[in-house]
Amino acid sequence: MSDEAPRVITHPRRTVLAGVGVAGIGVALTACGSSGGSTTAAAPTDQASPSAADSAPSTAPAPAGSAAGGGGTALGATSEVPVGGGKVFTAEKVVVTQPKAGEFKAFTAVCTHMGCTVGSVSGGTINCPCHGSQYHITDGTVARGPAPSPLAPETISVANGEITLSS
């Protein structure tokens, strides 16, 4: 037998609190994940709120916002995208513009500055609410920084008055 007292290991309060905080962030990020199997990173929380045009979960049978044939995701009617303006489809992270009547363009809705979702289209620009970046509706190039690069183009098809995002 030994005369030594049992060894008690203590952790500084900061270490315990930091561990709890890290675990909480992991839970929050998991909760913010998409149920649609998307591999894109979650956008910062200081983005515009989702619009009514957001799609329903993929488990519903042929919901509005998804194509029944599997050829892509239905975004909405062409009439929802004004000439000289555009519409942000928050759930799909895409913005569709109509620079001239009948000419539709699509770009990622993720700002190239800090990853926020762009919030509006007005005055010929796609506008990010986080830090004021603006992009041209014609080609997604930067109209005003701090964004360092243009919005990446997305592939869409337009038929029978409907806009579909290609898979």
N, C-alpha and C positions, 0 to 999 in steps of 0.2 A: 504494500500500500504506500501511497505517496501522501506527503503532507501538503501538496500543492492544492490551492483552491481551484475550483472549476473555472475555466477561461470563459469570459463573457465577451462576445464581440458586439461592439456598438457601432452604429453608423451615424455620422453627423446628420442633423436634421435636413440640411440642404441636399445631401445625397438622396435621401428618401423622397423628398419633395420633387426633386428633379426626375427621379425614376417614375413617380406617379404622373408627372406632367408629360413625359415622353409617351407613356402608355396611353394617356388621354388623347394625345395628338394622333396616335395610330388608330384609335377607335374612331375619331372624328374623320380622318381621311378615308377609312374603310366605309363609313356611313355615307360619305359624299360620292362614293364610286357609282358608276353607271351599271344598271342591270342589263344593259344591252350588249355587254361584252366589249366595249370600246377600250382601246389601248392608249388613249390619250390621257395626259395628266389632268388632274382636277384643276379647274381655273380658280384663281384667287376669289375670296369671298366678297370683294368689293366690286362686284360686277352688277350689271343691270339685272333686274328681276325677269324671270321667264315670262314669255308672252302667252296668250291664249292659244296660239298656233302650235305650241309645243306638242310633240307626239305623245301618244299613250304608251304604256309599257309594252314590250314586244310579246308578252304572254297573252294579250288580248287578241281575239280573232280579227284580223284585218282592220286594225284601228285607223282612225284618221291620222295621217302623218306617216304611214308606212304602206308600201306597195304590196298588194296581195300576191303578185307574181314573182316577188323576190328579185326583180330587176333593179331595185333601188328604193330610196325612201321618198315618198310623195311629200313635198313641202307645202304646197298650197296652190291656189289659183293664180294665174297670171294677173288677174284683176287686183290682187292684194299688193302688187308691186307697182308703185306709181312711176310714170314716165319722169325721168330726171331725178329719181330717188331710188329707194330700195326698201327692203325689209330684212330684219335680223331674225333668223330662226335659231333661237337660243339653244334648244335641246340638241339640235343637229350640229351646232357650232358652225353655221354657214350664214353668209349674208348674200342675198340676191339683189342685183341692181338692174335698172332698165334705163340706161343712158339715153337711148332714143326709142321711140315707139317700136315695139316688136323686137328689140335687141336686148337680150337678157344675159347678164354676166353673173358669175358666182365666185365667191372667195371664202377662205376660212374666216370665221368671225373671231379668231384669236389674235389679239394685238401682238405685234412683233416686239413691243417694248418690254412689257412685264407679264404677258399672258392673260390679261383680262379679256373678257368677251366684249366686243364692240357693242355699243348700246343703241345707236340710232343712225339714220341716213337722212341728211338734209343739206341743202345748199350745194349739192354736187359732191359731197364728201361722206365717207363712212367715218363715224366718230366714236372714239373710245372715251368712256366717261372717267377712266382712272387717272390719266395724266394728260389728256387733251390731244393725243395723236389723232391725225386725220389722214384719210386715204382717198384717192380719186375713185369715183364710182365707175369710171371707164376701164381702168386697168389694175386697180388695187395699189398703185404706187403711192408713196408717201407724199401727202400734200403739206403736212405740218408735223414735226417731231414732237416728242422725242423718239418715236419709232425709228429703228435703224434700217428696216427693210420693208418691202411691200408685202401685202397680204398674199398668201399663196392661192392660186386659182383652184377652183373646184369644178368638177365636171357635172353638168346638169343636162337634162333634156326637157324640151318644151313641146307638148302635144295636146291637142284638144283642150287648150286653156289651162292645162295643169303643168306644174314644174316638178320634176323628179330629180333628186340627187342620185347620181350613179353610185353603185356599191364600190 
